[in-house]
Every structure is written in structure tokens, then in C-alpha cells.
Amino acid sequence: MSCRICNNCLEEYPETLEFFHKRIGCKDNLRPICKVCANIAKTLARNKNEGENERAKERAKLHYHQNKEYGKEIRSKYYHKNKDITNAKRRESNNTPKGKYKLYINRVNREFNLSETDLQQLMDQQVGLCDICGTSLVFPKSTRRYHIDHDHSTGKVRGLLCNNCNTGLGQFKDNIDSLEAAINYLTRTSV
């Protein structure tokens, strides 16, 4: 078996893929430096470029904001040119569990101004249970999705409810007097 000397550390290694990375166009299709030296060089380059990467991100962000309208125009042209393909891909993506969850989170964010983190905090505060009856809202135990209860006049989120409790509050139109009258009725007529 032939040996090869690393151009960087000058150590001698067997001329195999175990010690040298593959590179087409080099002698014997192997890089001139050993894997150890190549990995060290890559790490040093990565560390050296960290500051440059941050500057590049800032430049990209600035470029995006300066060219926002142009970007919208380009995306719109692409969409109209490839409408059928784009819509088919979107439908396919939205039918996966991950896609459905993403749609749900986007709707919650749009309607209630709640992020995924806010929703998780609400669920943690309620220990995964309905705020009224205490049934489980967590998927393996519950077959239905929980409902985000909110004050319809102010839009303020009150808590997470199961389907039955949310429907009950909706039927009574969140009216405390009607709910008290229903409680009195049940108390009076129970045998």
C-alpha cells in the first residue's frame, strides 16, 4: 500500500479515504492534506468567519428591507406564472400533520395574537385540562382539539376549553345572568 505525506502537518499516512478526503481533480482523487488537518482548517475558518457571518446577515436584512417591493413583485410574477404548481404544492404541504399544525398556529396568531409559545404557556398553566370541567385537552387522551375561549367584546383570551364547555358558553352568549338562571333551574328541578 502506498503512502502519502500531508502537505500541512508533513505526517505520512496510507493513501486511503480513511486518512484523506476525496477530491476529484487532485492526484489520486485525494486532497493533499489529511482529514485531521482539513477539519482543523475548517474549524478555524468557521470561527474566523463568525463575525463576518453576522455582518452578512445584517447586510441581507438591510437589502431585504430596501428591496421589499421589488421582492413582492418578483414573487407575484413567479406565482402567477406557476399558479397551478404552486397551489398544488401548497395543498399537498397543508395536508400533512405538520402543515395542518402550522396553519392552526398561523390562524391562532392572526385571530388572537397568540404565538406558539403563548399557547404552550396557557396549556402549561392549565396543566393540560379544560378550565371549566377539567377534562384532558392533551391529544393522546382527547380526540378533539381544544378551543381558545375569549371575550367577544374585548377579544381578550380567557383560557382553553374543551368542545362541550366552549359550546355551552357560546349557547348562553357568555351571559352571566343566563348561566346563573340555568344553575338555579338545575338546582330546583334536580331529584
ABEGO torsion letter per residue (X at the ends): XBBBBBAAAGBBBBBBAAABBBBBGBBGGBBABBAAAAAAAAAAAAAAAAAAAAAAAAAAAAAAAAAAAAAAAAAAAAAAAAAAAAAAAAAAAAABAAAAAAAAAAAAAAAAGBBAAAAAAAAAAAGGBBAAAGBBABAAABABBBBBBBBAAAGBBAEBBBAAAAAAAAAAGGBAAAAAAAAAAAAAABX
